[in-house]
Amino acid sequence: MSSNDILASLKVGINDLIQYMRLTASIAYFQDKKLSLGKAAELAGMNRLSFMDILSRQGIVIFDYDESELRTELAGIAQLL
């Protein structure tokens, strides 16, 4: 099967396939903690808010804090208020 046959089967153009692959890779690298949110968004070719929206729609946890990290963050926020 040639690459043109694959694109025809997927009913996408080469640019759409490239964008899909970049987005899929960026999500995988983000989930594996190999890329930060910002770097994963950059790989996907979008801003952080758009990338966060996609992650949210796919049910992917964006901020993964354990209980002690969350307490520390909340205590820091409380001090600012």
N, C-alpha and C positions, 0 to 999 in steps of 0.2 A: 504494500500500500504506500503510495507516495504521499509527501507532505500536503500536496494539493487535495488529494483524496481525503486525508484526515480533516483538513480545514472544511471541505465540503460536507463531510459527515457531521462535523460539529456545527455547521452553519454559522461560522464566524470568519472574520478576516484575520490576517496575520497580526495586525496591531491589537485587535481585541484579545487574541490568544496570548500575546506577550503581556498585556496588561493583567489578564487573569492569572497568568503564571507568576508575575511579580507580586500580585496581591496574595495569592495562595502561599507563596514562599515567605512573604513578610509576616503573615499570620502565624505560620509554623515556627519561624524563628522567634517571634515574640512569645508564643506559648512555651517554647523551649528555653526562654530566658536568654537567648543568644543575642537578641537585639532589644534595645529599649523601645519604649512606645514611639518616641520621636524618630529614631533610626528606622524602625519598621515602617512607619508612615512614609518616611523619605524613600525607602526601597519601593513601597507601593506607588509612589509618585503622587502622594496627596498630603494634605495638612493633617495635623494630629486630630483635630476635631472630627474630620470626615472619617479618618481611620478608626477612631474610637466609636463612631456611630456604626460602622460596619461590624466591629467586634461585638458591640452591644446587641445588634440585630441577630448575630450568630450565637448569642448566649455565652460569649467568651468573657471571663472575668478580666477586668482591666487592672484593677488595683488588688493585688493579692497580698494582704497583710495577715500575719498570724496575730494571735490575741495580744501578745506583749508589744509587738510593733504598733498595733492599733492604739493601745493604751498610751504609749509614748507619744504618738502623733496627736491624740486627743488632748493630752496634758499640755503639749506645746501650744496647741490652738487655744486652750483655755487661758493660758498665760498671756496670750496676745489680746484677749478680750478683756 
